[in-house]
Amino acid sequence: MATARSFPCCDPTHGHLLNDPAYWLNQGYRPLYKKVRAALPGIPHTTEEISEPYIDLFDGGHIWRWTYNNQVPAFQAVYGGAVQYACLVYDTHGKGEYASNFVKMANSLVNGLKIGKFLANELYHADAKRLFAKKMTHLRLALNPYFNGGEMMKPVVYAKPVPLKTTGWSTSNKENELVTMPVVVSNSYVLDGTKVFIFVNTTDKAQTVEPLGIRGSLCLEGAGQPTPFQGRIELQPYASAVIVDGAAVEAGRIQKTLRKIAAFTPGGSFDALVRFDDLKKIRAVKGKWLTPADASGFFNLSKSVSGKYFGNTQDGSLISYGVVDFGKEKISEIQVRIAVPEQYAGATFELLAGSSQSDCRTVGIFTVPATKSWLDFREFKFPLKQSLTGERYVMIRFNRNGSCNFSGWRF
């Protein structure tokens, strides 16, 4: 409803005022959805986007397209926790710069949004992005009372301007939006007389900021106890801090979370969760293509209706070829056949080999170049970091939203 267009009408035979918004608001969507809410009580009601005429009818808005440069949190400042704001789009429709993920998550936290709309494959790798998402989620949980029941205050003012950084954000379109934000994002809230000032370093380098006009207890990520704020905050890479102007017990509660998240790790690889049990044994012949028909199994991608290629590859997609016998001659390069248009090119996939699936290691990495279209298959060669002989368990893994159509490989 909130994302639907208006329906202005100037037909004099309809009986309503010409171009009257009442017939699609007060006489249209609003009474309609009041009936829906009455029929479905006790559950959250959400809509795509959020819009002022419907603010009282919904519990949440899917504000995934709030990905524009120079956007400010005016809506949250006015309506606060009247609805839940869930969530910005990440890489489901495109692929933003890796650094943009940290800015998006941190900006979502300080401005009261839910942290993320991720597909599982977007957090496939045990890396800084996955770790940051975990930390932001736990910190948001600790600060939920302020987002849901508090009031946003004026933006934080600094003694010296915070440096700016521009990153390419993925959006609801295929093109990235260049968004410029401070390297340390911040905001402030007040709830029942207690004020909190939130700061998040979105970069992989230490940053120092000097906010003005603030007093209270500084809760720093990794610190044991809150300390009196002395006008200066030193933030480690991807770290957060909260100044609490209020009861000591509240500062202690928030510090407990900041101490906990400092010990988080990215976790393990998703590879260990994927098992291919129906293993084929292939006697590979030099120059002969290994096609989708030769694969033992695949995960997080799809096979075309024709069966001639794999498509819908994503971050963490896997193809298993079971045990491949490369023979006695050392194989130092392979050839692949792929198709991908320009806007999706540039990701990577890896050739993995080992004595078993759990023993597979990267023996070659290939950056996907562009072809003319999704069906314009071209052949490319790439060298291996480690030569292959004899029987090896072989998989191919696609990385960083490595979107392409893949029809096979050979040596």
GIGIQUI-V503758 format. One record per run of one state. SS is the DSSP state (2 for helix, 1 for strand, 0 for the rest). FROM is the first residue (numbers start at 1). TO is the last residue. If there is no record, write none. Layout:
# GIGIQUI-V503758
ss->[SS SS]
from->[FROM FROM]
to->[TO TO]
This chain:
# GIGIQUI-V503758
ss->[0 2 0 2 0 2 0 1 0 2 0 1 0 2 0 1 0 1 0 2 0 1 0 1 0 2 0 2 0 1 0 1 0 1 0 1 0 1 0 1 0 1 0 1 0 1 0 1 0 1 0 1 0 2 0 2 0 1 0 1 0 2 0 1 0 1 0 1 0 1 0 1 0 2 0 1 0 1 0 1 0 1 0 1 0]
from->[1 12 15 21 24 25 40 46 50 52 55 60 63 74 83 84 86 89 90 98 111 113 114 117 118 120 124 128 150 151 153 158 159 164 170 177 183 184 192 194 202 207 210 211 212 217 221 227 229 233 236 240 246 248 262 270 274 281 284 290 291 292 295 297 300 302 304 310 312 318 326 331 340 342 345 348 355 361 368 378 389 391 400 405 411]
to->[11 14 20 23 24 39 45 49 51 54 59 62 73 82 83 85 88 89 97 110 112 113 116 117 119 123 127 149 150 152 157 158 163 169 176 182 183 191 193 201 206 209 210 211 216 220 226 228 232 235 239 245 247 261 269 273 280 283 289 290 291 294 296 299 301 303 309 311 317 325 330 339 341 344 347 354 360 367 377 388 390 399 404 410 411]
